[in-house]
Amino acid sequence: MNNTVLIAGGFSPINTYLSEAAERTEYKVLSADSSHSKGSAFSWNPASPISARSLVLQTENTFEKIGSVILPFDVDSYEDYYSKLSVETISKGTDNMILGYFYIVSEIMARFEKYGEGNLIFFYNDDPNKEKGILASSGAAAFCALAKKTALLYAGKPMGIVLVKNETNAFQESADWLFQYITQPGAQKAALNAKYASHWLKPGSKPPVMIPFLSR
């Protein structure tokens, strides 16, 4: 098992919790977010497809091969930045909440197809009790559609897709659960199965019991 992980996307406390959980699970981890905040290993310009490719190449140069990628989307953090409609927020919001994720998914899946393996985890955080504006809601809808359609597209192929929907503020517990989950054999089988891959998991979920087909 390749215990390397790239965490890329957004600017949220979740990124830090995921990085720390990865390290506790003895993963080698690199992080990159669109704010270039403290703790980010690499800078990343979500509006640029060249930057997405550069990020993947830099990660490969560090790890030689990328085992897993986690794409966090914290709609509540985005709402804090893009609560008002203006030319600037529309432009930056589209770059950070939509374009960047599409570019990085395209690059990552091309790499995983080349490897013949790899795990992509979409980690969506949303407090259902917090009101969302037009921009954050639109970005969230695009992210969820990208996650679900990617899972359906690659189901049955060697690349595993995992969709996680977190609706609590227990970020540390959710991050710890994620790394415990993806290290279980049943989780990998479910990620490769069309029946399970496109379903959103909640932290605390256990991998389904995959019953092998027995021929007579």
C-alpha positions in Angstrom: 0.0 0.0 0.0 1.3 3.4 -1.0 1.0 5.5 2.2 1.5 8.9 0.5 -1.2 11.6 0.3 -1.6 15.0 -1.2 -4.2 17.3 0.4 -5.3 20.1 -2.0 -8.1 22.6 -2.0 -9.7 25.4 -0.2 -8.6 27.3 2.9 -10.0 25.7 5.9 -9.0 24.3 9.3 -10.1 20.9 7.9 -6.9 20.8 5.9 -4.7 21.0 9.0 -6.8 18.3 10.8 -6.5 16.0 7.8 -2.7 16.5 7.6 -2.3 15.8 11.3 -4.5 12.7 11.0 -2.4 11.5 8.0 0.8 11.8 10.0 -0.7 10.0 13.0 -1.5 7.1 10.6 2.1 7.1 9.3 1.2 8.6 6.0 3.7 10.8 4.2 1.7 14.0 3.5 2.0 17.1 1.5 -0.6 19.9 1.5 -1.4 22.7 -0.9 -4.3 25.2 -0.6 -5.4 28.2 -2.5 -4.5 30.7 0.2 -0.8 29.6 0.5 -1.3 29.5 4.2 1.2 28.4 6.9 1.6 24.7 6.7 1.1 24.4 3.0 3.9 22.5 1.3 3.3 24.0 -2.1 1.5 27.0 -3.5 -1.3 26.4 -5.9 -3.2 28.8 -8.2 -6.6 27.2 -8.7 -7.3 29.3 -11.7 -4.4 27.9 -13.7 -4.4 24.4 -15.3 -0.6 24.8 -15.5 -0.4 25.2 -11.7 -2.5 22.1 -11.2 -0.1 20.1 -13.4 2.9 21.6 -11.6 1.4 20.7 -8.2 1.1 17.1 -9.3 4.6 17.0 -10.8 6.1 18.5 -7.6 4.2 15.9 -5.5 5.5 13.1 -7.8 9.1 14.4 -7.5 8.7 14.2 -3.7 6.9 10.9 -3.4 7.9 9.3 -6.8 4.3 8.1 -6.9 1.1 9.5 -5.4 -1.0 7.0 -3.5 -4.0 9.1 -2.4 -5.3 12.6 -3.0 -7.8 14.3 -0.7 -9.8 17.3 -2.0 -11.5 19.1 0.9 -14.4 21.5 0.2 -15.5 23.4 3.2 -18.6 25.3 2.1 -18.8 27.2 5.4 -15.3 28.6 5.0 -16.0 29.6 1.4 -19.2 31.3 2.5 -17.1 33.5 4.9 -15.1 34.7 1.9 -17.7 34.9 -0.8 -20.9 35.9 1.0 -21.4 39.0 -1.2 -21.8 39.2 -5.0 -19.3 41.4 -6.7 -17.1 41.2 -9.8 -14.1 40.3 -7.6 -15.9 37.6 -5.5 -17.5 36.0 -8.5 -14.2 35.8 -10.3 -12.2 34.5 -7.2 -15.1 32.3 -6.0 -15.4 30.6 -9.4 -11.6 30.0 -9.5 -11.3 28.6 -6.0 -14.6 26.7 -5.7 -15.0 25.3 -9.3 -12.1 25.7 -11.7 -9.4 24.6 -9.4 -11.1 21.3 -8.4 -11.9 20.5 -12.0 -8.3 21.1 -13.1 -6.8 19.1 -10.3 -9.2 16.1 -10.7 -8.3 16.0 -14.4 -4.5 15.9 -13.7 -4.8 13.4 -10.8 -7.0 10.9 -12.7 -4.7 11.1 -15.7 -1.8 10.1 -13.3 -3.8 7.4 -11.6 -4.7 5.9 -15.0 -1.0 5.9 -15.8 -0.2 4.2 -12.5 -3.1 1.7 -12.8 -4.1 2.6 -9.2 -4.7 5.4 -6.8 -7.3 6.8 -4.4 -9.2 10.1 -4.8 -11.2 11.3 -1.8 -13.7 14.1 -2.0 -14.2 15.5 1.5 -17.2 17.8 1.6 -18.0 19.8 4.8 -21.3 21.5 5.3 -23.0 22.8 8.4 -26.7 22.3 7.4 -27.7 24.9 10.0 -25.7 27.7 8.4 -27.3 29.8 5.7 -25.4 29.8 2.4 -25.3 32.5 -0.3 -25.5 32.2 -4.0 -21.7 31.7 -4.7 -21.0 29.2 -1.9 -24.1 27.2 -2.8 -23.2 27.2 -6.5 -19.6 26.1 -5.7 -20.9 23.3 -3.4 -23.3 22.0 -6.1 -20.5 22.0 -8.6 -18.1 20.1 -6.2 -20.7 17.5 -5.4 -21.6 16.9 -9.0 -17.9 16.6 -9.9 -17.4 14.1 -7.0 -20.4 11.9 -7.9 -19.8 11.9 -11.7 -16.1 11.1 -11.2 -17.0 8.2 -8.9 -19.5 6.9 -11.5 -17.1 7.4 -14.4 -14.2 5.4 -12.8 -16.2 2.8 -11.0 -15.0 -0.7 -11.8 -11.5 0.7 -12.8 -8.4 0.3 -10.6 -8.7 3.9 -9.3 -10.7 4.1 -6.0 -13.0 7.0 -5.4 -14.4 7.9 -1.9 -17.0 10.5 -1.2 -17.3 11.9 2.3 -19.9 14.3 3.6 -19.2 15.8 7.0 -21.9 17.8 8.7 -20.3 18.3 12.1 -17.6 20.5 13.6 -15.8 17.6 15.0 -13.0 17.9 12.4 -10.4 16.0 14.3 -12.7 13.0 14.8 -13.8 13.1 11.2 -10.2 13.3 9.9 -9.1 10.4 12.1 -12.0 8.3 11.0 -11.1 8.9 7.3 -7.6 7.5 7.6 -8.9 4.6 9.6 -11.5 4.0 7.0 -9.4 4.0 3.9 -6.8 1.6 5.3 -9.4 -1.1 5.7 -9.6 -3.7 2.8 -13.4 -3.4 2.5 -13.1 0.4 1.9 -10.9 -0.2 -1.2 -13.3 -2.8 -2.6 -16.2 -0.4 -2.1 -14.4 2.5 -3.8 -13.9 0.3 -6.9 -17.6 -0.8 -7.0 -20.2 1.1 -8.9 -22.8 0.3 -6.4 -21.0 2.0 -3.5 -18.5 4.4 -5.0 -20.9 7.2 -5.8 -22.6 7.2 -2.3 -21.7 9.9 0.2 -20.3 8.5 3.4 -20.7 10.1 6.8 -17.8 10.0 9.3 -18.1 6.9 11.5 -19.3 4.7 8.6 -17.9 1.3 8.2 -16.9 -0.3 4.9 -19.7 -2.5 3.5 -19.2 -6.2 3.6 -18.4 -7.2 0.1 -19.6 -10.8 -0.5 -17.6 -12.5 -3.3 -19.4 -14.2 -6.1 -19.1 -17.9 -5.8 -19.6 -19.9 -9.0 -21.1 -23.4 -8.9 
